[in-house]
Amino acid sequence: MANDEFSLRRSLLYVPGNMPSMLQNVPLFHCDAVFIDLEDAVPLNEKDAARILVSRFIATYTQRNKEVFVRINALDTPWGHEDLCRVLPARPDGIRLPKADTPEIVERLDTLLTEMEEELNVAIGTFKIIPSIESALGVINAIKIARCSSRVIALAFGAEDYTASMEIERTKGGEELFHARARVLWAAKAAGIQAIDTIFADVGDMASFRTEVALVKNLGFTGKSLVNPRQIDVVHEVFAPQKDEIDYAIQVIEAIVRARKMGTGVIALNGKMVDAPVVKRAARVIRTAVSQGMLDYQLDDEVIYGTH
């Protein structure tokens, strides 16, 4: 399981790397992380200027209240490697890798990051990777991609490019995305990392956006990529555990504590059996609530996993 499993990555906002006004506002956005974009948002004739702007911003953003990732251009383009050379000295938290179709391309990025870390004299593994699964091939290879590097902390799904690769239209209902989302989720959960859902481009339709956020949360995604700061609050509201969920989770943990004291791993609560899977779900709810500042509660892993 990733050490930063409970690092909040509910809301990950795209910020164009060629827009100084947006970059200046990054500290004010109350999202959990930003993806500063050097890829699709930046025209070819502005790539060099954007790199300079982004590297200067990150270098001066030392009192960070959120994670900063840079979406570089794909490594098989003329711009991807130069993106790394320019921005890594500024110390972003990691790289969002577009077009992550195979584990080999992620491994290539891992190698480049290691070389840069050695040159910069920083600890190996400092820079994290969030691969973007954006094509039919990427979906097929998602499990291998999720497991190919210890730097990979999450998989991100990119529906716009995925639907293009499938030669289909994206709809607000999202039925055409179900299987791809499921594959990305299975891969992330099997690897013990987070799963970040795709953007919702229609920033004027907040009702449909909320519906989609609720859907992907229920599927198992831990966060969502965003294109507008207005979407942040909705994501945080939907992803927050509800009071009844938290109350029940605490009851479950207290019940299993009693069970451990009696020398058993199973106990009844309100007429329902409480066993290991129920306890683990309760622990996740509590840890999520604690990480979001909704609850002050100290969990005992030895009680949860039955060694106490």
N, C-alpha and C positions, 0 to 999 in steps of 0.2 A: 504494500500500500504506500502510495506517495506520502512523504513526510508532510507535505503542505495540503493534504486532502481537505482540510477545513479552512484554508485561505479562501476568503470570499472572492469568487469570480462569477457573481450573478450577472453583473452588467459590465460589458466590455465595449466601450464607445470608440467608433472609428473617428479619427481626426485627420483631415488631409494635411500632408506634410508640406504643402506649398502655400498654406494659409496662415500667416503670422497671427492674425486676430484670433483664430481658433486655438492655436498653440498657446497663446498667452492666457487663454481661459481654462486650460487643462487643470490647473490647481483648484479652480472654482467648481468644476464638475464633480458631483458627488457619486460618480460611478466607481466601481471597484477597480477598474483598470481601463487603460486606453490602448488602442491600436493606432499608432501614428503611421499613416499610410504613405509609402513611397511607390506603391504599385499603381492600381487602377485610377486613383484620384489625381495622379500627377502626370501631365502631358510629357511626351518625350523631350521636348525642348526645355522643360523645367526640372528635369531629374537632378542635374548638378546643383542648381540653386536650392532645391528642396533638401538635398542631403546636408548642405551647409547649414540651412535653417534648422533642420531637425537636430543635428548634432549639437549645435549651439544651445538650442532650447533644453535638450536633455542634460547637457553638462551643467547648466545653471539651475536645473530643477533638482536641487539637492535635498530639500526638505519635502520629501514626497509623501503624499497622503493617499497614493494609489500606485498600483503597478504600471509600468510603462513598457509596452512591447512595440516593436517596429515591424510593420509588414513590409518586407523587402520585395523586390522583384524576383521572379522565379530564377532559380540558379542556372537554368539552361537558357537564360536571356543574357544580353551583353551588359546588363545593369546590376544583376543580383550580387555578384562578388564585390563590386565597388560599393554597393550599399553597405555591406558588412564592414568594409575597411573604413568607411567614413563614420558610421554611427557607433560601432562597438567601443571605440575609445571614450565615448561620452557615457558609457555604462548604463544602457537600458537594462531592464530586468530580463528581457528575452526577445526572441524573434518569432513572429508569426510567419510561417513558411507557406506561401501560396502554392497551388498546384502540386501538393504532396501526393503524387500518384503511386509512389512505390517506397518501400523501406530504404532502398538504396539512396534516394535523393535526400532523405532525412539523415542517413548515416553520413552522407557527404557533407551536409551542413554541420553535423556533430564534429567531424574532423576539422572543418574550417574554424569552428568556434574554439576548439582546443588549441589550434595553432595561434589564434588571436589572443587567447587567454595567456599562453606562454609568452607572447610578445609584450602583452600589457602587464605581465607579472601579477595576474590575479588568479585566484583559486580555480583549478580545473572544475568545470561544472557550474560556474557562476551564471552563465547565460543559459536560460531555459528555452525550450522550443514548444510552440503550439502549431502542429501541422494542420493545414486546411485540407479537408477531404472535399474535393470539388468536382469529381468526375466519376464515371462508372468504374474506371480502373481503380481510382482511389478508394471507392466504397468496397470493392472486392478485396483490396489489400489492407483494409482498415486494421484488422487484427495484428498483422505483421508490423504495420506502421506504429501502432500504439506501443509495441513491445521492443522496438529496434534500438532505442536509446534511453538511457536513464535521464536524459535532459527533458524528455517529453512529459509535460505535466498535464496536458489536456489535448483532446482532439476537438477541432472546430469543423462544423459542417457548413459548406458554402452552397446554398441551393441555387443561386443564379447560374453559376457555371455548371453545376451538376445537371440542371434541367436542359441547359444548352447541349451538354454532352449526350444527353438522352434524346435530344430532338423533340422535346415536349414543352408545353407551356406551364408556367407556375401559376397556381390558383391560390386564392385566399383560404380555401378550405384545406389545401395541403395534402389531399389524398395521394397525389402523385409522389410525395416525399416520404411516405410512411416506411417503405422498405429500406431506403437509404438511411433514414434517421435511425431505424432499428439496428442496422449493421454498425453504424458509428457508435451507438450506445453500447451494443454488445462488446465491441472492441475496447471501448474506454473502461467499462465496468470490469471486464476480464483482466485488464492491465492495472486496475486500481488507480485510474487517473480520472480527471474531470472531463465532462462532455459539454461543449458549448454549441448552442444551436445557431442557425443562420439568421441573417438580418430580416427585418420586415420593412420593406422599402416605403410603404405608403404611410408617411408620418401623420397624415391627416385623418386616418381611420384608426382612432385609438381603441374603439370597441373591438374591431377585428384583431388588432394587435394584442389586446388583453386576452382574447380568446385563445390566440396562438401561444402566448406565454403560458397560460394555464395548461394547455395541451402538452407542451414540451416538458413542463415541470412534472406532470403526471406520468409521462413516458420515462422520465429518469434523467433528463438533462439538468445540469447544475448551473447553467448560465446561458446568456444570450448575447450575441453580437448586436450592436445598435448603431444606427446611423444619425440619430438626433438626440440631444440631451433631454428633450421632452419625454422620451421613452423610459428614462431611468427609473422614475418613481413607480411606474406600473410594474416593472420587473421586480423591484424590491418588495412591493406590496404582495405580489403573487407568490414570490419565492419565500416569503417569511412564513415560518410555521404558525399555525393558528393556535389560539390560546387553549382550545380543547385538546389539540395534538400535544402541546407541551405538558398540560396537566396530566394527560393519560400516560405520557412517556415517563414522567416522574413517578407515577403510581406503579408502573411496570418495574422501574429500577428499584423502588422501595420493596416491592413484592419479591423480586429476585434476591435482594439482600436477605430478606427473611428466609427464603428458601435455602440460601447458602448456609445460613446459621443452623438450619435444620438438617444439613447434610444432603440436600437434594438439588437438582438443577431444574426442577419443574415445580410450578405452584399455580394455583388457580387465582384469578382476579376477576371479580364480577361474573363468576361462572364460566370464564374462558381460561383455557390453559395458557400459561406463560412459559415458553421454552426459549431456547437459544436464538432462533430467528426473530422472535418478538422482542427479545431483549436488545439485539443488535439494531433493530429498527428504532427502538426507543432511544438508544444511545445516540444514534445519528440525529434524531430530532433534537435532543438536548444539546449536542455539540453544535448543531447548526444555530440553534437559538442563542447559545453562549457566544458564538462567533459573530452574531449579528447584534450583540449587546442587548438582547431581549431577556436574558436570564443569567443569574449568577449561581452557578452550580458546579460542584466538583465531582467528576465521575471517577470511579475507581475501576480501572481496567481489569484488575484481578477479580473483582466481583463479577463484572460483565462476562468475562471469558472463563469463569469457573475455576480459577486457580486459588481462590481465597475461601 
